[in-house]
Amino acid sequence: MKGDKAYPNKISPKGMRSPKEGKEGKHISDTEAQRIYDSYPRKQNKTSALKAIKKSMLENDPQFLLERTQLYAKVAAGSQNHQFIKFPAKWFEEECYNEDPKDWAKTLGSSWGVVGRDPLGRVLKKWR
């Protein structure tokens, strides 16, 4: 359809967007979605995860999603219960990136954000 005089804005007759365009013609980058997926602490169902990430990118800034995913990975790193880390598709579909990181830590049993403990939950000694 490129260069078609009947449809100069590249939108099909039925008003469909191209697969890489979101609402209001927002371009969704495969590389940005991949970077977000790569920073997620659990690698499961990559195809579903990338689809959910791209859907989230329609409503949110990719940089925001990347930062929240990296923060979730830090919280998860302090957890000894890795089975409680959600699959990435579910995490993005449920918009868990909007939750408070302290809630993530509680769910995962992580010591992240706990004063006086290291990321593995060990008590830190106070230096005098």
N, CA, C and O atoms as CSV, one atom per row, in Angstrom:
chain,resi,resn,atom,element,x,y,z
A,1,MET,N,N,0.797,-1.194,0.000
A,1,MET,CA,C,0.000,0.000,0.000
A,1,MET,C,C,0.843,1.264,0.000
A,1,MET,O,O,0.333,2.366,-0.199
A,2,LYS,N,N,2.131,1.093,0.223
A,2,LYS,CA,C,3.021,2.234,0.273
A,2,LYS,C,C,2.978,2.977,-1.059
A,2,LYS,O,O,3.112,2.381,-2.128
A,3,GLY,N,N,2.791,4.278,-0.969
A,3,GLY,CA,C,2.737,5.084,-2.174
A,3,GLY,C,C,1.393,5.037,-2.884
A,3,GLY,O,O,1.256,5.611,-3.964
A,4,ASP,N,N,0.419,4.384,-2.320
A,4,ASP,CA,C,-0.909,4.277,-2.910
A,4,ASP,C,C,-1.619,5.620,-2.755
A,4,ASP,O,O,-1.765,6.122,-1.641
A,5,LYS,N,N,-2.060,6.201,-3.871
A,5,LYS,CA,C,-2.699,7.515,-3.830
A,5,LYS,C,C,-4.055,7.460,-3.137
A,5,LYS,O,O,-4.502,8.461,-2.577
A,6,ALA,N,N,-4.704,6.322,-3.166
A,6,ALA,CA,C,-6.012,6.197,-2.526
A,6,ALA,C,C,-5.888,6.192,-1.004
A,6,ALA,O,O,-6.812,6.601,-0.301
A,7,TYR,N,N,-4.742,5.726,-0.496
A,7,TYR,CA,C,-4.554,5.634,0.951
A,7,TYR,C,C,-3.211,6.253,1.340
A,7,TYR,O,O,-2.274,5.528,1.676
A,8,PRO,N,N,-3.108,7.576,1.299
A,8,PRO,CA,C,-1.820,8.211,1.538
A,8,PRO,C,C,-1.288,8.028,2.967
A,8,PRO,O,O,-0.075,8.086,3.169
A,9,ASN,N,N,-2.152,7.811,3.955
A,9,ASN,CA,C,-1.676,7.678,5.332
A,9,ASN,C,C,-1.362,6.231,5.706
A,9,ASN,O,O,-1.140,5.940,6.881
A,10,LYS,N,N,-1.340,5.334,4.749
A,10,LYS,CA,C,-0.972,3.933,4.910
A,10,LYS,C,C,-1.916,3.142,5.812
A,10,LYS,O,O,-1.533,2.095,6.335
A,11,ILE,N,N,-3.116,3.615,5.997
A,11,ILE,CA,C,-4.109,2.862,6.767
A,11,ILE,C,C,-5.015,2.153,5.778
A,11,ILE,O,O,-5.448,2.732,4.782
A,12,SER,N,N,-5.290,0.899,6.066
A,12,SER,CA,C,-6.110,0.112,5.157
A,12,SER,C,C,-7.534,0.661,5.099
A,12,SER,O,O,-7.923,1.453,5.958
A,13,PRO,N,N,-8.309,0.258,4.107
A,13,PRO,CA,C,-9.671,0.760,3.964
A,13,PRO,C,C,-10.548,0.504,5.182
A,13,PRO,O,O,-11.478,1.267,5.442
A,14,LYS,N,N,-10.264,-0.562,5.936
A,14,LYS,CA,C,-11.078,-0.859,7.106
A,14,LYS,C,C,-10.574,-0.146,8.359
A,14,LYS,O,O,-11.105,-0.364,9.448
A,15,GLY,N,N,-9.574,0.686,8.221
A,15,GLY,CA,C,-9.046,1.424,9.356
A,15,GLY,C,C,-8.081,0.628,10.216
A,15,GLY,O,O,-7.792,1.008,11.351
A,16,MET,N,N,-7.585,-0.473,9.680
A,16,MET,CA,C,-6.659,-1.310,10.445
A,16,MET,C,C,-5.276,-0.679,10.443
A,16,MET,O,O,-4.837,-0.107,9.445
A,17,ARG,N,N,-4.612,-0.792,11.555
A,17,ARG,CA,C,-3.236,-0.305,11.660
A,17,ARG,C,C,-2.288,-1.416,11.243
A,17,ARG,O,O,-2.635,-2.597,11.268
A,18,SER,N,N,-1.109,-1.021,10.866
A,18,SER,CA,C,-0.095,-2.036,10.590
A,18,SER,C,C,0.260,-2.714,11.913
A,18,SER,O,O,0.063,-2.107,12.966
A,19,PRO,N,N,0.768,-3.925,11.905
A,19,PRO,CA,C,1.028,-4.657,13.140
A,19,PRO,C,C,2.019,-3.987,14.083
A,19,PRO,O,O,2.015,-4.273,15.280
A,20,LYS,N,N,2.857,-3.113,13.573
A,20,LYS,CA,C,3.856,-2.478,14.417
A,20,LYS,C,C,3.421,-1.100,14.897
A,20,LYS,O,O,4.212,-0.381,15.507
A,21,GLU,N,N,2.179,-0.724,14.631
A,21,GLU,CA,C,1.689,0.563,15.086
A,21,GLU,C,C,0.642,0.358,16.157
A,21,GLU,O,O,-0.234,-0.498,16.036
A,22,GLY,N,N,0.745,1.158,17.211
A,22,GLY,CA,C,-0.216,1.083,18.288
A,22,GLY,C,C,-1.276,2.153,18.120
A,22,GLY,O,O,-1.522,2.633,17.013
A,23,LYS,N,N,-1.895,2.520,19.221
A,23,LYS,CA,C,-2.897,3.574,19.195
A,23,LYS,C,C,-2.256,4.862,18.728
A,23,LYS,O,O,-1.102,5.147,19.047
A,24,GLU,N,N,-2.990,5.616,17.991
A,24,GLU,CA,C,-2.549,6.905,17.464
A,24,GLU,C,C,-1.271,6.769,16.643
A,24,GLU,O,O,-0.479,7.710,16.575
A,25,GLY,N,N,-1.061,5.620,16.025
A,25,GLY,CA,C,0.088,5.413,15.157
A,25,GLY,C,C,1.409,5.278,15.881
A,25,GLY,O,O,2.464,5.402,15.260
A,26,LYS,N,N,1.378,5.022,17.203
A,26,LYS,CA,C,2.602,4.874,17.982
A,26,LYS,C,C,3.367,3.647,17.516
A,26,LYS,O,O,2.810,2.551,17.451
A,27,HIS,N,N,4.636,3.826,17.193
A,27,HIS,CA,C,5.465,2.724,16.698
A,27,HIS,C,C,5.941,1.864,17.855
A,27,HIS,O,O,6.437,2.384,18.855
A,28,ILE,N,N,5.795,0.567,17.728
A,28,ILE,CA,C,6.239,-0.377,18.742
A,28,ILE,C,C,7.499,-1.059,18.231
A,28,ILE,O,O,7.485,-1.723,17.194
A,29,SER,N,N,8.574,-0.888,18.961
A,29,SER,CA,C,9.860,-1.437,18.557
A,29,SER,C,C,10.041,-2.851,19.091
A,29,SER,O,O,9.865,-3.108,20.282
A,30,ASP,N,N,10.395,-3.762,18.193
A,30,ASP,CA,C,10.677,-5.132,18.601
A,30,ASP,C,C,11.917,-5.188,19.490
A,30,ASP,O,O,11.987,-5.994,20.417
A,31,THR,N,N,12.891,-4.328,19.204
A,31,THR,CA,C,14.120,-4.344,20.006
A,31,THR,C,C,13.869,-3.846,21.422
A,31,THR,O,O,14.463,-4.362,22.369
A,32,GLU,N,N,12.993,-2.844,21.584
A,32,GLU,CA,C,12.658,-2.364,22.925
A,32,GLU,C,C,11.923,-3.446,23.706
A,32,GLU,O,O,12.194,-3.658,24.888
A,33,ALA,N,N,10.999,-4.126,23.050
A,33,ALA,CA,C,10.266,-5.212,23.700
A,33,ALA,C,C,11.226,-6.327,24.102
A,33,ALA,O,O,11.085,-6.911,25.176
A,34,GLN,N,N,12.189,-6.619,23.257
A,34,GLN,CA,C,13.175,-7.658,23.557
A,34,GLN,C,C,14.049,-7.256,24.739
A,34,GLN,O,O,14.359,-8.090,25.590
A,35,ARG,N,N,14.449,-5.986,24.800
A,35,ARG,CA,C,15.256,-5.500,25.928
A,35,ARG,C,C,14.496,-5.638,27.240
A,35,ARG,O,O,15.072,-6.020,28.258
A,36,ILE,N,N,13.214,-5.329,27.215
A,36,ILE,CA,C,12.386,-5.460,28.413
A,36,ILE,C,C,12.297,-6.930,28.814
A,36,ILE,O,O,12.443,-7.270,29.989
A,37,TYR,N,N,12.058,-7.792,27.839
A,37,TYR,CA,C,11.974,-9.232,28.123
A,37,TYR,C,C,13.298,-9.749,28.700
A,37,TYR,O,O,13.301,-10.536,29.647
A,38,ASP,N,N,14.404,-9.309,28.133
A,38,ASP,CA,C,15.720,-9.763,28.590
A,38,ASP,C,C,16.006,-9.347,30.027
A,38,ASP,O,O,16.753,-10.033,30.726
A,39,SER,N,N,15.432,-8.244,30.479
A,39,SER,CA,C,15.683,-7.784,31.842
A,39,SER,C,C,14.737,-8.429,32.859
A,39,SER,O,O,14.926,-8.265,34.065
A,40,TYR,N,N,13.729,-9.156,32.389
A,40,TYR,CA,C,12.786,-9.813,33.302
A,40,TYR,C,C,13.471,-11.020,33.950
A,40,TYR,O,O,14.215,-11.733,33.277
A,41,PRO,N,N,13.234,-11.262,35.241
A,41,PRO,CA,C,13.985,-12.313,35.936
A,41,PRO,C,C,13.613,-13.755,35.592
A,41,PRO,O,O,14.346,-14.671,35.965
A,42,ARG,N,N,12.527,-13.980,34.911
A,42,ARG,CA,C,12.133,-15.346,34.561
A,42,ARG,C,C,11.906,-15.422,33.058
A,42,ARG,O,O,11.190,-14.595,32.493
A,43,LYS,N,N,12.503,-16.392,32.421
A,43,LYS,CA,C,12.391,-16.535,30.966
A,43,LYS,C,C,11.482,-17.720,30.639
A,43,LYS,O,O,11.933,-18.865,30.593
A,44,GLN,N,N,10.215,-17.436,30.416
A,44,GLN,CA,C,9.224,-18.468,30.098
A,44,GLN,C,C,8.289,-17.942,29.013
A,44,GLN,O,O,7.937,-16.762,29.017
A,45,ASN,N,N,7.892,-18.793,28.101
A,45,ASN,CA,C,6.895,-18.458,27.071
A,45,ASN,C,C,7.211,-17.127,26.389
A,45,ASN,O,O,6.433,-16.177,26.464
A,46,LYS,N,N,8.346,-17.078,25.735
A,46,LYS,CA,C,8.846,-15.834,25.143
A,46,LYS,C,C,7.848,-15.184,24.183
A,46,LYS,O,O,7.671,-13.967,24.209
A,47,THR,N,N,7.203,-15.978,23.343
A,47,THR,CA,C,6.266,-15.410,22.362
A,47,THR,C,C,5.111,-14.699,23.061
A,47,THR,O,O,4.765,-13.572,22.706
A,48,SER,N,N,4.522,-15.351,24.043
A,48,SER,CA,C,3.418,-14.744,24.799
A,48,SER,C,C,3.894,-13.514,25.565
A,48,SER,O,O,3.190,-12.508,25.656
A,49,ALA,N,N,5.097,-13.615,26.112
A,49,ALA,CA,C,5.640,-12.507,26.882
A,49,ALA,C,C,5.857,-11.278,26.002
A,49,ALA,O,O,5.487,-10.169,26.385
A,50,LEU,N,N,6.452,-11.469,24.831
A,50,LEU,CA,C,6.685,-10.334,23.936
A,50,LEU,C,C,5.379,-9.710,23.473
A,50,LEU,O,O,5.288,-8.491,23.324
A,51,LYS,N,N,4.380,-10.531,23.249
A,51,LYS,CA,C,3.067,-10.021,22.858
A,51,LYS,C,C,2.473,-9.157,23.976
A,51,LYS,O,O,1.930,-8.086,23.708
A,52,ALA,N,N,2.574,-9.617,25.219
A,52,ALA,CA,C,2.060,-8.859,26.361
A,52,ALA,C,C,2.858,-7.579,26.574
A,52,ALA,O,O,2.290,-6.541,26.914
A,53,ILE,N,N,4.167,-7.650,26.378
A,53,ILE,CA,C,5.007,-6.458,26.527
A,53,ILE,C,C,4.625,-5.412,25.482
A,53,ILE,O,O,4.487,-4.232,25.804
A,54,LYS,N,N,4.457,-5.836,24.252
A,54,LYS,CA,C,4.083,-4.893,23.188
A,54,LYS,C,C,2.721,-4.268,23.465
A,54,LYS,O,O,2.509,-3.088,23.188
A,55,LYS,N,N,1.811,-5.048,24.004
A,55,LYS,CA,C,0.491,-4.508,24.362
A,55,LYS,C,C,0.643,-3.463,25.467
A,55,LYS,O,O,-0.027,-2.431,25.436
A,56,SER,N,N,1.509,-3.718,26.437
A,56,SER,CA,C,1.760,-2.756,27.506
A,56,SER,C,C,2.426,-1.493,26.981
A,56,SER,O,O,2.211,-0.400,27.504
A,57,MET,N,N,3.238,-1.658,25.938
A,57,MET,CA,C,3.921,-0.511,25.347
A,57,MET,C,C,2.956,0.443,24.652
A,57,MET,O,O,3.297,1.602,24.412
A,58,LEU,N,N,1.750,-0.034,24.324
A,58,LEU,CA,C,0.753,0.848,23.718
A,58,LEU,C,C,0.295,1.917,24.704
A,58,LEU,O,O,-0.004,3.046,24.314
A,59,GLU,N,N,0.242,1.552,25.984
A,59,GLU,CA,C,-0.279,2.451,27.006
A,59,GLU,C,C,0.804,3.091,27.865
A,59,GLU,O,O,0.543,4.065,28.571
A,60,ASN,N,N,2.010,2.551,27.809
A,60,ASN,CA,C,3.084,3.018,28.688
A,60,ASN,C,C,4.348,3.291,27.897
A,60,ASN,O,O,4.574,2.728,26.826
A,61,ASP,N,N,5.165,4.170,28.454
A,61,ASP,CA,C,6.450,4.490,27.856
A,61,ASP,C,C,7.379,3.278,27.992
A,61,ASP,O,O,7.499,2.731,29.088
A,62,PRO,N,N,8.030,2.850,26.927
A,62,PRO,CA,C,8.938,1.697,27.015
A,62,PRO,C,C,10.035,1.870,28.063
A,62,PRO,O,O,10.431,0.897,28.706
A,63,GLN,N,N,10.526,3.088,28.241
A,63,GLN,CA,C,11.564,3.332,29.246
A,63,GLN,C,C,11.014,3.073,30.648
A,63,GLN,O,O,11.714,2.506,31.489
A,64,PHE,N,N,9.778,3.478,30.909
A,64,PHE,CA,C,9.133,3.210,32.191
A,64,PHE,C,C,9.022,1.708,32.425
A,64,PHE,O,O,9.328,1.223,33.515
A,65,LEU,N,N,8.589,0.974,31.411
A,65,LEU,CA,C,8.451,-0.476,31.537
A,65,LEU,C,C,9.802,-1.139,31.790
A,65,LEU,O,O,9.901,-2.065,32.595
A,66,LEU,N,N,10.833,-0.667,31.108
A,66,LEU,CA,C,12.168,-1.222,31.297
A,66,LEU,C,C,12.660,-0.975,32.724
A,66,LEU,O,O,13.189,-1.882,33.366
A,67,GLU,N,N,12.486,0.247,33.216
A,67,GLU,CA,C,12.932,0.579,34.568
A,67,GLU,C,C,12.197,-0.245,35.619
A,67,GLU,O,O,12.811,-0.727,36.571
A,68,ARG,N,N,10.877,-0.409,35.452
A,68,ARG,CA,C,10.099,-1.184,36.419
A,68,ARG,C,C,10.464,-2.673,36.347
A,68,ARG,O,O,10.487,-3.359,37.369
A,69,THR,N,N,10.742,-3.159,35.160
A,69,THR,CA,C,11.137,-4.558,35.006
A,69,THR,C,C,12.494,-4.793,35.656
A,69,THR,O,O,12.698,-5.817,36.308
A,70,GLN,N,N,13.414,-3.865,35.486
A,70,GLN,CA,C,14.730,-3.989,36.106
A,70,GLN,C,C,14.615,-3.929,37.636
A,70,GLN,O,O,15.323,-4.647,38.342
A,71,LEU,N,N,13.730,-3.080,38.137
A,71,LEU,CA,C,13.504,-3.000,39.572
A,71,LEU,C,C,12.909,-4.310,40.093
A,71,LEU,O,O,13.307,-4.798,41.151
A,72,TYR,N,N,11.963,-4.873,39.354
A,72,TYR,CA,C,11.374,-6.159,39.742
A,72,TYR,C,C,12.448,-7.249,39.764
A,72,TYR,O,O,12.432,-8.118,40.635
A,73,ALA,N,N,13.362,-7.205,38.827
A,73,ALA,CA,C,14.451,-8.187,38.787
A,73,ALA,C,C,15.344,-8.052,40.022
A,73,ALA,O,O,15.809,-9.057,40.561
A,74,LYS,N,N,15.586,-6.819,40.473
A,74,LYS,CA,C,16.382,-6.616,41.687
A,74,LYS,C,C,15.659,-7.172,42.909
A,74,LYS,O,O,16.271,-7.810,43.766
A,75,VAL,N,N,14.351,-6.926,42.982
A,75,VAL,CA,C,13.562,-7.451,44.096
A,75,VAL,C,C,13.576,-8.981,44.066
A,75,VAL,O,O,13.737,-9.629,45.100
A,76,ALA,N,N,13.409,-9.539,42.888
A,76,ALA,CA,C,13.384,-11.002,42.740
A,76,ALA,C,C,14.734,-11.619,43.074
A,76,ALA,O,O,14.793,-12.752,43.551
A,77,ALA,N,N,15.819,-10.891,42.830
A,77,ALA,CA,C,17.151,-11.417,43.128
A,77,ALA,C,C,17.335,-11.653,44.620
A,77,ALA,O,O,18.115,-12.518,45.019
A,78,GLY,N,N,16.624,-10.892,45.449
A,78,GLY,CA,C,16.707,-11.066,46.893
A,78,GLY,C,C,15.777,-12.136,47.422
A,78,GLY,O,O,15.694,-12.345,48.633
A,79,SER,N,N,15.087,-12.807,46.543
A,79,SER,CA,C,14.127,-13.834,46.938
A,79,SER,C,C,14.764,-15.216,46.917
A,79,SER,O,O,15.598,-15.522,46.064
A,80,GLN,N,N,14.357,-16.034,47.865
A,80,GLN,CA,C,14.794,-17.415,47.864
A,80,GLN,C,C,13.682,-18.314,47.332
A,80,GLN,O,O,13.851,-19.529,47.232
A,81,ASN,N,N,12.553,-17.712,46.995
A,81,ASN,CA,C,11.393,-18.448,46.484
A,81,ASN,C,C,11.151,-18.089,45.028
A,81,ASN,O,O,10.187,-17.393,44.711
A,82,HIS,N,N,12.012,-18.555,44.149
A,82,HIS,CA,C,11.913,-18.183,42.736
A,82,HIS,C,C,10.673,-18.760,42.059
A,82,HIS,O,O,10.298,-18.306,40.978
A,83,GLN,N,N,10.037,-19.741,42.669
A,83,GLN,CA,C,8.825,-20.294,42.065
A,83,GLN,C,C,7.669,-19.285,42.117
A,83,GLN,O,O,6.673,-19.451,41.412
A,84,PHE,N,N,7.795,-18.242,42.947
A,84,PHE,CA,C,6.735,-17.246,43.043
A,84,PHE,C,C,6.904,-16.091,42.053
A,84,PHE,O,O,6.058,-15.198,41.997
A,85,ILE,N,N,7.971,-16.101,41.287
A,85,ILE,CA,C,8.150,-15.083,40.246
A,85,ILE,C,C,7.173,-15.419,39.118
A,85,ILE,O,O,7.208,-16.514,38.558
A,86,LYS,N,N,6.312,-14.473,38.798
A,86,LYS,CA,C,5.308,-14.713,37.760
A,86,LYS,C,C,5.958,-14.875,36.395
A,86,LYS,O,O,7.038,-14.347,36.134
A,87,PHE,N,N,5.278,-15.614,35.536
A,87,PHE,CA,C,5.706,-15.679,34.141
A,87,PHE,C,C,5.585,-14.266,33.575
A,87,PHE,O,O,4.675,-13.527,33.952
A,88,PRO,N,N,6.488,-13.883,32.677
A,88,PRO,CA,C,6.473,-12.505,32.187
A,88,PRO,C,C,5.167,-12.084,31.506
A,88,PRO,O,O,4.727,-10.946,31.668
A,89,ALA,N,N,4.546,-12.987,30.748
A,89,ALA,CA,C,3.297,-12.615,30.068
A,89,ALA,C,C,2.230,-12.225,31.092
A,89,ALA,O,O,1.528,-11.229,30.915
A,90,LYS,N,N,2.114,-12.999,32.144
A,90,LYS,CA,C,1.117,-12.718,33.173
A,90,LYS,C,C,1.442,-11.420,33.904
A,90,LYS,O,O,0.542,-10.636,34.206
A,91,TRP,N,N,2.718,-11.189,34.190
A,91,TRP,CA,C,3.134,-9.984,34.896
A,91,TRP,C,C,2.760,-8.726,34.113
A,91,TRP,O,O,2.304,-7.739,34.689
A,92,PHE,N,N,2.960,-8.772,32.789
A,92,PHE,CA,C,2.629,-7.604,31.969
A,92,PHE,C,C,1.124,-7.502,31.708
A,92,PHE,O,O,0.581,-6.397,31.697
A,93,GLU,N,N,0.449,-8.617,31.500
A,93,GLU,CA,C,-1.001,-8.585,31.270
A,93,GLU,C,C,-1.744,-8.023,32.481
A,93,GLU,O,O,-2.724,-7.294,32.328
A,94,GLU,N,N,-1.278,-8.363,33.685
A,94,GLU,CA,C,-1.926,-7.893,34.906
A,94,GLU,C,C,-1.412,-6.530,35.356
A,94,GLU,O,O,-1.795,-6.033,36.414
A,95,GLU,N,N,-0.545,-5.932,34.548
A,95,GLU,CA,C,0.024,-4.611,34.822
A,95,GLU,C,C,0.664,-4.543,36.202
A,95,GLU,O,O,0.504,-3.562,36.928
A,96,CYS,N,N,1.386,-5.591,36.550
A,96,CYS,CA,C,2.067,-5.654,37.848
A,96,CYS,C,C,3.159,-4.607,37.977
A,96,CYS,O,O,3.593,-4.302,39.088
A,97,TYR,N,N,3.610,-4.053,36.860
A,97,TYR,CA,C,4.628,-3.012,36.889
A,97,TYR,C,C,4.137,-1.759,37.593
A,97,TYR,O,O,4.944,-0.909,37.971
A,98,ASN,N,N,2.822,-1.628,37.777
A,98,ASN,CA,C,2.262,-0.469,38.473
A,98,ASN,C,C,2.169,-0.680,39.979
A,98,ASN,O,O,1.792,0.240,40.704
A,99,GLU,N,N,2.503,-1.867,40.459
A,99,GLU,CA,C,2.400,-2.162,41.880
A,99,GLU,C,C,3.586,-1.593,42.645
A,99,GLU,O,O,4.613,-1.244,42.063
A,100,ASP,N,N,3.425,-1.505,43.962
A,100,ASP,CA,C,4.487,-1.040,44.842
A,100,ASP,C,C,5.553,-2.134,44.975
A,100,ASP,O,O,5.215,-3.290,45.228
A,101,PRO,N,N,6.825,-1.788,44.810
A,101,PRO,CA,C,7.886,-2.795,44.946
A,101,PRO,C,C,7.885,-3.510,46.304
A,101,PRO,O,O,8.322,-4.657,46.393
A,102,LYS,N,N,7.405,-2.854,47.345
A,102,LYS,CA,C,7.326,-3.515,48.655
A,102,LYS,C,C,6.334,-4.673,48.612
A,102,LYS,O,O,6.523,-5.676,49.301
A,103,ASP,N,N,5.279,-4.544,47.807
A,103,ASP,CA,C,4.331,-5.645,47.642
A,103,ASP,C,C,4.981,-6.803,46.886
A,103,ASP,O,O,4.722,-7.970,47.181
A,104,TRP,N,N,5.825,-6.470,45.910
A,104,TRP,CA,C,6.553,-7.520,45.191
A,104,TRP,C,C,7.420,-8.295,46.176
A,104,TRP,O,O,7.464,-9.525,46.153
A,105,ALA,N,N,8.113,-7.546,47.048
A,105,ALA,CA,C,9.019,-8.173,48.013
A,105,ALA,C,C,8.260,-9.096,48.962
A,105,ALA,O,O,8.743,-10.178,49.294
A,106,LYS,N,N,7.075,-8.674,49.397
A,106,LYS,CA,C,6.266,-9.523,50.284
A,106,LYS,C,C,5.851,-10.802,49.566
A,106,LYS,O,O,5.969,-11.897,50.116
A,107,THR,N,N,5.369,-10.658,48.343
A,107,THR,CA,C,4.912,-11.813,47.575
A,107,THR,C,C,6.038,-12.802,47.317
A,107,THR,O,O,5.843,-14.015,47.396
A,108,LEU,N,N,7.205,-12.282,47.010
A,108,LEU,CA,C,8.344,-13.133,46.670
A,108,LEU,C,C,9.136,-13.599,47.892
A,108,LEU,O,O,10.027,-14.441,47.776
A,109,GLY,N,N,8.810,-13.052,49.058
A,109,GLY,CA,C,9.585,-13.386,50.241
A,109,GLY,C,C,10.991,-12.828,50.152
A,109,GLY,O,O,11.950,-13.441,50.621
A,110,SER,N,N,11.100,-11.656,49.545
A,110,SER,CA,C,12.397,-11.033,49.304
A,110,SER,C,C,12.755,-10.104,50.457
A,110,SER,O,O,11.879,-9.536,51.109
A,111,SER,N,N,14.035,-9.961,50.693
A,111,SER,CA,C,14.506,-9.031,51.715
A,111,SER,C,C,14.780,-7.655,51.113
A,111,SER,O,O,15.317,-6.777,51.789
A,112,TRP,N,N,14.415,-7.464,49.855
A,112,TRP,CA,C,14.663,-6.183,49.197
A,112,TRP,C,C,13.929,-5.079,49.953
A,112,TRP,O,O,12.752,-5.225,50.282
A,113,GLY,N,N,14.606,-4.004,50.219
A,113,GLY,CA,C,14.001,-2.860,50.877
A,113,GLY,C,C,13.919,-2.988,52.391
A,113,GLY,O,O,13.459,-2.060,53.056
A,114,VAL,N,N,14.352,-4.115,52.954
A,114,VAL,CA,C,14.326,-4.296,54.397
A,114,VAL,C,C,15.617,-3.720,54.962
A,114,VAL,O,O,16.711,-4.104,54.547
A,115,VAL,N,N,15.485,-2.800,55.905
A,115,VAL,CA,C,16.641,-2.152,56.494
A,115,VAL,C,C,17.421,-3.166,57.324
A,115,VAL,O,O,16.837,-3.919,58.103
A,116,GLY,N,N,18.732,-3.182,57.156
A,116,GLY,CA,C,19.594,-4.051,57.937
A,116,GLY,C,C,19.760,-5.444,57.374
A,116,GLY,O,O,20.283,-6.324,58.057
A,117,ARG,N,N,19.321,-5.672,56.121
A,117,ARG,CA,C,19.481,-6.994,55.502
A,117,ARG,C,C,20.065,-6.831,54.103
A,117,ARG,O,O,19.813,-5.841,53.417
A,118,ASP,N,N,20.846,-7.817,53.701
A,118,ASP,CA,C,21.393,-7.802,52.349
A,118,ASP,C,C,20.373,-8.420,51.390
A,118,ASP,O,O,19.336,-8.903,51.844
A,119,PRO,N,N,20.635,-8.420,50.075
A,119,PRO,CA,C,19.659,-8.952,49.120
A,119,PRO,C,C,19.280,-10.412,49.338
A,119,PRO,O,O,18.243,-10.859,48.849
A,120,LEU,N,N,20.108,-11.164,50.067
A,120,LEU,CA,C,19.777,-12.564,50.337
A,120,LEU,C,C,19.069,-12.752,51.674
A,120,LEU,O,O,18.770,-13.877,52.072
A,121,GLY,N,N,18.801,-11.640,52.367
A,121,GLY,CA,C,18.050,-11.714,53.614
A,121,GLY,C,C,18.900,-11.888,54.854
A,121,GLY,O,O,18.370,-12.031,55.956
A,122,ARG,N,N,20.216,-11.879,54.688
A,122,ARG,CA,C,21.098,-12.037,55.839
A,122,ARG,C,C,21.193,-10.721,56.611
A,122,ARG,O,O,21.221,-9.642,56.019
A,123,VAL,N,N,21.241,-10.826,57.926
A,123,VAL,CA,C,21.343,-9.640,58.773
A,123,VAL,C,C,22.723,-9.026,58.598
A,123,VAL,O,O,23.743,-9.710,58.675
A,124,LEU,N,N,22.728,-7.726,58.364
A,124,LEU,CA,C,23.990,-7.008,58.218
A,124,LEU,C,C,24.504,-6.595,59.587
A,124,LEU,O,O,23.731,-6.148,60.434
A,125,LYS,N,N,25.783,-6.739,59.805
A,125,LYS,CA,C,26.369,-6.320,61.068
A,125,LYS,C,C,26.616,-4.821,61.019
A,125,LYS,O,O,26.989,-4.262,59.988
A,126,LYS,N,N,26.401,-4.199,62.147
A,126,LYS,CA,C,26.652,-2.758,62.230
A,126,LYS,C,C,28.106,-2.530,62.581
A,126,LYS,O,O,28.650,-3.160,63.489
A,127,TRP,N,N,28.727,-1.622,61.850
A,127,TRP,CA,C,30.117,-1.267,62.124
A,127,TRP,C,C,30.135,-0.164,63.145
A,127,TRP,O,O,29.333,0.768,63.079
A,128,ARG,N,N,31.028,-0.261,64.074
A,128,ARG,CA,C,31.083,0.754,65.128
A,128,ARG,C,C,32.188,1.723,64.906
A,128,ARG,O,O,32.372,2.642,65.703
